[in-house]
Amino acid sequence: MYRIPFDVPTITYADSLAQLHSALRFGIQPMLESVEDMLAELGNPDRCFRSIQIAGTNGKTSTARYTAAILMGEGLKAALYTSPELVSYTERMEVDGRPVCQDAFARGISAATVAGQRVNARRSAAGERPYDITEFDTLTVAAAVIFAEAGIDVAVLECGMGGRWDATSAFGSIQSVAVTGVGLDHMRILGDTLEKIASEKAAVIKPGRTCVLGVGTATPDSVEDVFLGHCEASGVTPVLLRPQRLEDAAGEMHAGQPREHADLPRASYAITQHPSRVGGPLILDVTTDSGATYRELSALKPSYQAANIACAVELCEQFLGHPLDEDALFDSVVRCPTPGRFDVLRPKPVALIDACHNPQSVQTFLTAVRSVQPKVADRPALLCAVLADKDVEGIVRLLAPEFPQVYVTQTSSPRALPAGELGRLFEAAGKSPLAVFASVGEAVEDLADVPFVACGSITTAGEVAAILRPGVQNARGGEDITRNAAQVDEGVEA
């Protein structure tokens, strides 16, 4: 059983949040040495279990959730590390399908904080510059401690951003990886072209690891070439995930037909039934590289989740080295939650949230909306709030013609685009908002009798969920649920 090799002070959950807030000033630091040294200081808790790492612009959170659920169905004690959360920090770390408790979370943060202090004290004594240890560094190291103390078998790690310098890449126990796809996001850090961003995500592919390249890596050819070139340089033979019919890609393909690559192994999926209503069943068949076919997998999700489910199935088969139990797989998929992804919070009048936050994920979301409600006039109203550092015009341009009425607001994030400015962008796109709300709370209160869909950012989905989901409270002890966001990754979706 893992033990922390030094004394760790007992702190409260509120104390742990304060420690995380103190790290926000360091922003995003593209380096792994700080996390590696902190893990070593703690006796490498990351090596007490096996790990799977999932990267991608869109789809990685859902793929990670399905992967963890499938592994639990195979009898493993599985943990899940995702980001960001919708309501509570504890949502970022799950063991056996449940968020860790506040006491365990606080102990992990305390251990990571002390480890960072010890590492930096040694660096200072040696005349070296102390590390700027970020919030995400601290959270990732804390997750390793929490998972090791819980005695898990496997951790499923979602990259927060990119791959090359993501803190999860410091884990020394990663055996299998997947990349779901590539879109233009975090361009200031990852690069301003799809090819540059692909190169950052491809860095998770390393010698000795199995690899699945998801549907979103197939096009354009120049992006796929980045991944295939990195695989070849690493001596890794990837499994290519492709839809059996191109129309099943559900917005996951860029323009153009994917190439065949007959010399490479592949997995595939076919949607046999699309949902006919919000909350209706998606049914699909998945065929893996081993030749196994899993028929009639079902999820109460939009069609775009088919690619994520199939990626998780192939990834789990690779990791385990044997076919999956069909009955357990069916149960794991149908029961797997995907919070904030086409997520119905209130059935009547319907209130649905989706954490789409860039043009690519918005397009995926709209594909799902069109499939269940073809006529624009019959759809709920749109409640929209976005972050100013996103492609706001691209988001508005896609959303404006798709809903009969529009309401705009702004979240409590410091990065929030002012609601008035967002309203003017909708006006310019030909859809004047019916109302402009100063806050999400005010908007939800005023729309109590109005069916609506809320989207535009992860913080939007989180703030609406905190208000409407029964039993969900802001577990941060009064803390604003959208922290200083230069540090909060919005690069997860679908």
LOKEBA-272481 format. One record per residue (C-alpha): x, y, z; residue in three letters. Coordinates in steps of 0.5 Angstrom, whole numbers, plus 500, padded with zeros to 3 digits. Example, Ala and Ser with C-alpha at 12.3 -4.5 7.8 and 13.67 -1.06 7.14 Angstrom:
2
+-----+-----+-----+------+
:   X :   Y :   Z : resn :
+-----+-----+-----+------+
: 525 : 491 : 516 :  ALA :
: 527 : 498 : 514 :  SER :
+-----+-----+-----+------+
END
This chain:
494
+-----+-----+-----+------+
:   X :   Y :   Z : resn :
+-----+-----+-----+------+
: 500 : 500 : 500 :  MET :
: 503 : 507 : 498 :  TYR :
: 505 : 511 : 504 :  ARG :
: 507 : 519 : 503 :  ILE :
: 514 : 519 : 505 :  PRO :
: 514 : 525 : 509 :  PHE :
: 509 : 528 : 514 :  ASP :
: 503 : 532 : 511 :  VAL :
: 499 : 537 : 515 :  PRO :
: 492 : 536 : 516 :  THR :
: 488 : 541 : 512 :  ILE :
: 481 : 543 : 511 :  THR :
: 477 : 543 : 504 :  TYR :
: 477 : 550 : 504 :  ALA :
: 484 : 551 : 506 :  ASP :
: 486 : 546 : 500 :  SER :
: 482 : 551 : 495 :  LEU :
: 486 : 557 : 498 :  ALA :
: 492 : 554 : 496 :  GLN :
: 490 : 552 : 489 :  LEU :
: 488 : 559 : 489 :  HIS :
: 495 : 562 : 491 :  SER :
: 498 : 558 : 485 :  ALA :
: 493 : 561 : 480 :  LEU :
: 498 : 567 : 479 :  ARG :
: 503 : 562 : 475 :  PHE :
: 498 : 561 : 470 :  GLY :
: 500 : 556 : 465 :  ILE :
: 508 : 554 : 465 :  GLN :
: 510 : 549 : 459 :  PRO :
: 514 : 544 : 463 :  MET :
: 514 : 537 : 466 :  LEU :
: 520 : 538 : 470 :  GLU :
: 516 : 541 : 476 :  SER :
: 511 : 535 : 476 :  VAL :
: 516 : 530 : 475 :  GLU :
: 520 : 533 : 481 :  ASP :
: 514 : 533 : 486 :  MET :
: 512 : 526 : 484 :  LEU :
: 519 : 524 : 485 :  ALA :
: 519 : 527 : 492 :  GLU :
: 513 : 524 : 494 :  LEU :
: 516 : 517 : 492 :  GLY :
: 513 : 516 : 485 :  ASN :
: 505 : 515 : 487 :  PRO :
: 504 : 515 : 479 :  ASP :
: 508 : 508 : 479 :  ARG :
: 503 : 505 : 484 :  CYS :
: 498 : 504 : 478 :  PHE :
: 498 : 503 : 471 :  ARG :
: 495 : 509 : 467 :  SER :
: 492 : 511 : 460 :  ILE :
: 492 : 518 : 457 :  GLN :
: 487 : 521 : 452 :  ILE :
: 489 : 527 : 449 :  ALA :
: 485 : 531 : 443 :  GLY :
: 481 : 538 : 442 :  THR :
: 474 : 535 : 442 :  ASN :
: 471 : 529 : 445 :  GLY :
: 477 : 527 : 450 :  LYS :
: 473 : 528 : 456 :  THR :
: 467 : 523 : 454 :  SER :
: 472 : 518 : 451 :  THR :
: 476 : 518 : 458 :  ALA :
: 469 : 517 : 462 :  ARG :
: 467 : 511 : 457 :  TYR :
: 474 : 508 : 458 :  THR :
: 474 : 509 : 466 :  ALA :
: 467 : 506 : 466 :  ALA :
: 469 : 500 : 461 :  ILE :
: 475 : 498 : 465 :  LEU :
: 470 : 498 : 472 :  MET :
: 466 : 494 : 468 :  GLY :
: 472 : 489 : 467 :  GLU :
: 473 : 488 : 474 :  GLY :
: 478 : 494 : 475 :  LEU :
: 479 : 499 : 480 :  LYS :
: 479 : 505 : 476 :  ALA :
: 480 : 512 : 477 :  ALA :
: 479 : 518 : 472 :  LEU :
: 482 : 525 : 472 :  TYR :
: 479 : 530 : 468 :  THR :
: 478 : 538 : 467 :  SER :
: 475 : 542 : 468 :  PRO :
: 470 : 541 : 473 :  GLU :
: 462 : 544 : 472 :  LEU :
: 461 : 545 : 480 :  VAL :
: 466 : 542 : 485 :  SER :
: 474 : 541 : 484 :  TYR :
: 473 : 534 : 487 :  THR :
: 469 : 532 : 480 :  GLU :
: 476 : 532 : 477 :  ARG :
: 478 : 526 : 481 :  MET :
: 474 : 520 : 481 :  GLU :
: 475 : 513 : 484 :  VAL :
: 470 : 507 : 482 :  ASP :
: 466 : 512 : 478 :  GLY :
: 465 : 517 : 484 :  ARG :
: 468 : 524 : 485 :  PRO :
: 473 : 523 : 491 :  VAL :
: 471 : 526 : 498 :  CYS :
: 473 : 533 : 500 :  GLN :
: 478 : 530 : 506 :  ASP :
: 481 : 526 : 501 :  ALA :
: 482 : 532 : 496 :  PHE :
: 485 : 536 : 501 :  ALA :
: 490 : 531 : 503 :  ARG :
: 492 : 530 : 496 :  GLY :
: 493 : 538 : 495 :  ILE :
: 497 : 538 : 502 :  SER :
: 501 : 533 : 500 :  ALA :
: 503 : 536 : 493 :  ALA :
: 504 : 543 : 496 :  THR :
: 509 : 540 : 501 :  VAL :
: 512 : 536 : 496 :  ALA :
: 513 : 543 : 492 :  GLY :
: 515 : 547 : 497 :  GLN :
: 521 : 541 : 499 :  ARG :
: 523 : 541 : 492 :  VAL :
: 523 : 549 : 491 :  ASN :
: 527 : 549 : 498 :  ALA :
: 532 : 544 : 495 :  ARG :
: 533 : 548 : 489 :  ARG :
: 534 : 555 : 492 :  SER :
: 539 : 552 : 497 :  ALA :
: 543 : 549 : 490 :  ALA :
: 542 : 556 : 487 :  GLY :
: 537 : 554 : 482 :  GLU :
: 531 : 558 : 481 :  ARG :
: 525 : 555 : 484 :  PRO :
: 519 : 552 : 480 :  TYR :
: 513 : 556 : 479 :  ASP :
: 508 : 551 : 481 :  ILE :
: 501 : 552 : 477 :  THR :
: 494 : 550 : 480 :  GLU :
: 494 : 544 : 474 :  PHE :
: 501 : 542 : 477 :  ASP :
: 498 : 541 : 484 :  THR :
: 492 : 538 : 482 :  LEU :
: 495 : 533 : 478 :  THR :
: 500 : 531 : 483 :  VAL :
: 495 : 531 : 488 :  ALA :
: 491 : 526 : 484 :  ALA :
: 497 : 521 : 483 :  ALA :
: 497 : 521 : 491 :  VAL :
: 490 : 520 : 492 :  ILE :
: 489 : 515 : 487 :  PHE :
: 495 : 511 : 490 :  ALA :
: 492 : 511 : 497 :  GLU :
: 486 : 509 : 494 :  ALA :
: 489 : 503 : 491 :  GLY :
: 487 : 503 : 484 :  ILE :
: 489 : 499 : 479 :  ASP :
: 489 : 504 : 473 :  VAL :
: 488 : 511 : 472 :  ALA :
: 485 : 514 : 466 :  VAL :
: 488 : 521 : 465 :  LEU :
: 485 : 526 : 461 :  GLU :
: 490 : 531 : 458 :  CYS :
: 488 : 538 : 460 :  GLY :
: 491 : 542 : 454 :  MET :
: 496 : 539 : 449 :  GLY :
: 500 : 533 : 450 :  GLY :
: 507 : 535 : 450 :  ARG :
: 508 : 539 : 456 :  TRP :
: 501 : 537 : 460 :  ASP :
: 502 : 535 : 467 :  ALA :
: 499 : 528 : 466 :  THR :
: 505 : 527 : 461 :  SER :
: 509 : 527 : 467 :  ALA :
: 506 : 520 : 470 :  PHE :
: 511 : 514 : 469 :  GLY :
: 506 : 509 : 468 :  SER :
: 502 : 511 : 462 :  ILE :
: 501 : 504 : 457 :  GLN :
: 496 : 506 : 452 :  SER :
: 494 : 513 : 449 :  VAL :
: 489 : 516 : 445 :  ALA :
: 488 : 522 : 441 :  VAL :
: 481 : 524 : 439 :  THR :
: 482 : 529 : 434 :  GLY :
: 485 : 536 : 433 :  VAL :
: 481 : 543 : 433 :  GLY :
: 484 : 550 : 433 :  LEU :
: 484 : 552 : 440 :  ASP :
: 489 : 554 : 445 :  HIS :
: 493 : 557 : 439 :  MET :
: 497 : 562 : 444 :  ARG :
: 500 : 556 : 447 :  ILE :
: 500 : 550 : 442 :  LEU :
: 500 : 554 : 435 :  GLY :
: 496 : 557 : 430 :  ASP :
: 495 : 552 : 425 :  THR :
: 492 : 545 : 426 :  LEU :
: 499 : 542 : 424 :  GLU :
: 502 : 545 : 430 :  LYS :
: 497 : 543 : 435 :  ILE :
: 497 : 536 : 432 :  ALA :
: 504 : 536 : 434 :  SER :
: 503 : 538 : 441 :  GLU :
: 498 : 533 : 442 :  LYS :
: 502 : 527 : 438 :  ALA :
: 507 : 528 : 443 :  ALA :
: 503 : 523 : 448 :  VAL :
: 505 : 517 : 443 :  ILE :
: 512 : 514 : 446 :  LYS :
: 515 : 508 : 445 :  PRO :
: 512 : 502 : 448 :  GLY :
: 505 : 505 : 448 :  ARG :
: 499 : 502 : 445 :  THR :
: 495 : 508 : 441 :  CYS :
: 489 : 509 : 438 :  VAL :
: 488 : 515 : 433 :  LEU :
: 481 : 517 : 433 :  GLY :
: 476 : 520 : 428 :  VAL :
: 478 : 527 : 429 :  GLY :
: 485 : 525 : 427 :  THR :
: 484 : 523 : 420 :  ALA :
: 483 : 529 : 416 :  THR :
: 486 : 534 : 413 :  PRO :
: 492 : 529 : 410 :  ASP :
: 497 : 534 : 413 :  SER :
: 494 : 533 : 420 :  VAL :
: 494 : 525 : 420 :  GLU :
: 501 : 526 : 417 :  ASP :
: 503 : 529 : 423 :  VAL :
: 501 : 523 : 427 :  PHE :
: 503 : 518 : 423 :  LEU :
: 510 : 521 : 422 :  GLY :
: 510 : 521 : 430 :  HIS :
: 508 : 514 : 431 :  CYS :
: 513 : 512 : 426 :  GLU :
: 519 : 515 : 429 :  ALA :
: 517 : 512 : 436 :  SER :
: 516 : 505 : 433 :  GLY :
: 509 : 505 : 435 :  VAL :
: 503 : 502 : 430 :  THR :
: 497 : 506 : 431 :  PRO :
: 490 : 503 : 431 :  VAL :
: 486 : 508 : 426 :  LEU :
: 479 : 509 : 428 :  LEU :
: 474 : 510 : 423 :  ARG :
: 466 : 510 : 422 :  PRO :
: 464 : 505 : 417 :  GLN :
: 460 : 510 : 413 :  ARG :
: 462 : 517 : 413 :  LEU :
: 455 : 520 : 415 :  GLU :
: 457 : 517 : 422 :  ASP :
: 462 : 521 : 423 :  ALA :
: 457 : 526 : 426 :  ALA :
: 461 : 532 : 425 :  GLY :
: 468 : 529 : 427 :  GLU :
: 471 : 530 : 420 :  MET :
: 474 : 536 : 417 :  HIS :
: 473 : 537 : 410 :  ALA :
: 475 : 531 : 405 :  GLY :
: 475 : 524 : 405 :  GLN :
: 480 : 520 : 410 :  PRO :
: 485 : 516 : 407 :  ARG :
: 485 : 508 : 407 :  GLU :
: 492 : 506 : 410 :  HIS :
: 491 : 499 : 408 :  ALA :
: 497 : 497 : 411 :  ASP :
: 495 : 500 : 418 :  LEU :
: 490 : 496 : 423 :  PRO :
: 484 : 499 : 424 :  ARG :
: 477 : 499 : 428 :  ALA :
: 471 : 502 : 426 :  SER :
: 463 : 503 : 428 :  TYR :
: 457 : 504 : 425 :  ALA :
: 451 : 507 : 428 :  ILE :
: 445 : 503 : 427 :  THR :
: 440 : 508 : 430 :  GLN :
: 440 : 515 : 431 :  HIS :
: 436 : 518 : 437 :  PRO :
: 430 : 521 : 435 :  SER :
: 429 : 526 : 441 :  ARG :
: 433 : 529 : 446 :  VAL :
: 434 : 523 : 451 :  GLY :
: 433 : 518 : 446 :  GLY :
: 437 : 512 : 445 :  PRO :
: 444 : 512 : 440 :  LEU :
: 445 : 505 : 438 :  ILE :
: 452 : 503 : 435 :  LEU :
: 456 : 497 : 433 :  ASP :
: 464 : 497 : 434 :  VAL :
: 469 : 493 : 431 :  THR :
: 476 : 493 : 434 :  THR :
: 482 : 491 : 431 :  ASP :
: 482 : 484 : 434 :  SER :
: 476 : 483 : 430 :  GLY :
: 471 : 483 : 435 :  ALA :
: 465 : 486 : 434 :  THR :
: 460 : 489 : 440 :  TYR :
: 453 : 490 : 437 :  ARG :
: 448 : 494 : 439 :  GLU :
: 451 : 498 : 444 :  LEU :
: 447 : 503 : 447 :  SER :
: 447 : 510 : 450 :  ALA :
: 442 : 516 : 451 :  LEU :
: 446 : 521 : 448 :  LYS :
: 447 : 524 : 441 :  PRO :
: 450 : 521 : 435 :  SER :
: 457 : 525 : 436 :  TYR :
: 458 : 520 : 442 :  GLN :
: 459 : 514 : 437 :  ALA :
: 466 : 516 : 436 :  ALA :
: 468 : 517 : 443 :  ASN :
: 465 : 510 : 445 :  ILE :
: 468 : 507 : 440 :  ALA :
: 475 : 510 : 441 :  CYS :
: 474 : 508 : 449 :  ALA :
: 472 : 501 : 447 :  VAL :
: 478 : 500 : 442 :  GLU :
: 483 : 503 : 447 :  LEU :
: 480 : 498 : 453 :  CYS :
: 482 : 492 : 449 :  GLU :
: 489 : 495 : 447 :  GLN :
: 490 : 496 : 454 :  PHE :
: 487 : 489 : 457 :  LEU :
: 490 : 485 : 451 :  GLY :
: 484 : 481 : 450 :  HIS :
: 476 : 482 : 448 :  PRO :
: 471 : 485 : 453 :  LEU :
: 466 : 482 : 456 :  ASP :
: 460 : 484 : 452 :  GLU :
: 454 : 484 : 457 :  ASP :
: 459 : 488 : 462 :  ALA :
: 461 : 493 : 456 :  LEU :
: 453 : 494 : 454 :  PHE :
: 452 : 496 : 462 :  ASP :
: 458 : 500 : 462 :  SER :
: 456 : 504 : 456 :  VAL :
: 449 : 505 : 457 :  VAL :
: 450 : 507 : 465 :  ARG :
: 456 : 512 : 463 :  CYS :
: 455 : 519 : 465 :  PRO :
: 457 : 525 : 461 :  THR :
: 456 : 531 : 465 :  PRO :
: 455 : 538 : 461 :  GLY :
: 455 : 534 : 454 :  ARG :
: 448 : 535 : 452 :  PHE :
: 446 : 534 : 459 :  ASP :
: 438 : 535 : 461 :  VAL :
: 438 : 538 : 467 :  LEU :
: 430 : 540 : 467 :  ARG :
: 425 : 536 : 463 :  PRO :
: 419 : 541 : 463 :  LYS :
: 420 : 546 : 460 :  PRO :
: 427 : 543 : 458 :  VAL :
: 433 : 546 : 460 :  ALA :
: 439 : 543 : 457 :  LEU :
: 447 : 545 : 458 :  ILE :
: 452 : 543 : 453 :  ASP :
: 460 : 545 : 454 :  ALA :
: 461 : 547 : 447 :  CYS :
: 466 : 553 : 447 :  HIS :
: 469 : 553 : 440 :  ASN :
: 467 : 553 : 433 :  PRO :
: 468 : 545 : 432 :  GLN :
: 465 : 543 : 439 :  SER :
: 459 : 548 : 437 :  VAL :
: 458 : 545 : 430 :  GLN :
: 458 : 538 : 434 :  THR :
: 453 : 540 : 438 :  PHE :
: 449 : 543 : 433 :  LEU :
: 449 : 536 : 429 :  THR :
: 446 : 533 : 435 :  ALA :
: 441 : 539 : 436 :  VAL :
: 439 : 538 : 428 :  ARG :
: 438 : 530 : 429 :  SER :
: 433 : 531 : 435 :  VAL :
: 429 : 537 : 433 :  GLN :
: 430 : 538 : 425 :  PRO :
: 426 : 545 : 425 :  LYS :
: 429 : 551 : 428 :  VAL :
: 422 : 554 : 430 :  ALA :
: 421 : 548 : 434 :  ASP :
: 427 : 548 : 438 :  ARG :
: 428 : 551 : 445 :  PRO :
: 431 : 558 : 446 :  ALA :
: 438 : 559 : 446 :  LEU :
: 442 : 562 : 453 :  LEU :
: 449 : 564 : 451 :  CYS :
: 455 : 566 : 455 :  ALA :
: 462 : 566 : 452 :  VAL :
: 469 : 567 : 454 :  LEU :
: 473 : 573 : 451 :  ALA :
: 479 : 569 : 449 :  ASP :
: 475 : 564 : 444 :  LYS :
: 473 : 565 : 437 :  ASP :
: 467 : 569 : 439 :  VAL :
: 465 : 571 : 432 :  GLU :
: 465 : 564 : 430 :  GLY :
: 461 : 561 : 435 :  ILE :
: 456 : 566 : 434 :  VAL :
: 456 : 565 : 427 :  ARG :
: 454 : 558 : 428 :  LEU :
: 449 : 559 : 433 :  LEU :
: 445 : 565 : 431 :  ALA :
: 441 : 562 : 425 :  PRO :
: 440 : 555 : 429 :  GLU :
: 435 : 557 : 435 :  PHE :
: 428 : 561 : 434 :  PRO :
: 430 : 566 : 440 :  GLN :
: 436 : 568 : 443 :  VAL :
: 438 : 570 : 450 :  TYR :
: 445 : 573 : 452 :  VAL :
: 449 : 573 : 459 :  THR :
: 456 : 573 : 462 :  GLN :
: 459 : 568 : 467 :  THR :
: 463 : 570 : 473 :  SER :
: 469 : 568 : 470 :  SER :
: 474 : 574 : 469 :  PRO :
: 475 : 572 : 462 :  ARG :
: 467 : 573 : 460 :  ALA :
: 465 : 577 : 454 :  LEU :
: 461 : 582 : 457 :  PRO :
: 453 : 580 : 455 :  ALA :
: 452 : 587 : 452 :  GLY :
: 458 : 586 : 447 :  GLU :
: 455 : 579 : 446 :  LEU :
: 448 : 581 : 444 :  GLY :
: 451 : 586 : 439 :  ARG :
: 455 : 580 : 436 :  LEU :
: 448 : 576 : 435 :  PHE :
: 445 : 582 : 432 :  GLU :
: 450 : 583 : 427 :  ALA :
: 449 : 576 : 426 :  ALA :
: 442 : 577 : 424 :  GLY :
: 439 : 575 : 431 :  LYS :
: 437 : 580 : 436 :  SER :
: 437 : 577 : 443 :  PRO :
: 430 : 578 : 447 :  LEU :
: 434 : 580 : 453 :  ALA :
: 441 : 581 : 456 :  VAL :
: 442 : 579 : 463 :  PHE :
: 448 : 581 : 467 :  ALA :
: 449 : 574 : 470 :  SER :
: 447 : 567 : 469 :  VAL :
: 443 : 567 : 476 :  GLY :
: 439 : 572 : 473 :  GLU :
: 438 : 569 : 467 :  ALA :
: 436 : 562 : 469 :  VAL :
: 431 : 565 : 474 :  GLU :
: 428 : 569 : 469 :  ASP :
: 427 : 563 : 464 :  LEU :
: 424 : 559 : 469 :  ALA :
: 418 : 558 : 465 :  ASP :
: 422 : 558 : 458 :  VAL :
: 425 : 552 : 455 :  PRO :
: 432 : 553 : 453 :  PHE :
: 439 : 551 : 451 :  VAL :
: 445 : 554 : 455 :  ALA :
: 452 : 553 : 452 :  CYS :
: 458 : 557 : 449 :  GLY :
: 463 : 555 : 455 :  SER :
: 464 : 550 : 460 :  ILE :
: 463 : 556 : 465 :  THR :
: 456 : 557 : 462 :  THR :
: 454 : 550 : 463 :  ALA :
: 457 : 549 : 470 :  GLY :
: 454 : 555 : 473 :  GLU :
: 447 : 553 : 470 :  VAL :
: 448 : 546 : 473 :  ALA :
: 450 : 549 : 480 :  ALA :
: 443 : 552 : 480 :  ILE :
: 438 : 547 : 476 :  LEU :
: 441 : 540 : 478 :  ARG :
: 438 : 537 : 484 :  PRO :
: 442 : 536 : 490 :  GLY :
: 448 : 539 : 486 :  VAL :
: 451 : 545 : 490 :  GLN :
: 457 : 549 : 490 :  ASN :
: 462 : 545 : 494 :  ALA :
: 467 : 550 : 494 :  ARG :
: 465 : 553 : 500 :  GLY :
: 463 : 559 : 497 :  GLY :
: 468 : 560 : 492 :  GLU :
: 466 : 563 : 485 :  ASP :
: 465 : 557 : 481 :  ILE :
: 469 : 560 : 475 :  THR :
: 476 : 561 : 477 :  ARG :
: 481 : 566 : 474 :  ASN :
: 481 : 563 : 467 :  ALA :
: 488 : 564 : 464 :  ALA :
: 489 : 557 : 468 :  GLN :
: 482 : 554 : 467 :  VAL :
: 483 : 549 : 461 :  ASP :
: 477 : 550 : 456 :  GLU :
: 480 : 545 : 451 :  GLY :
: 475 : 539 : 453 :  VAL :
: 469 : 537 : 449 :  GLU :
: 464 : 533 : 447 :  ALA :
+-----+-----+-----+------+
END
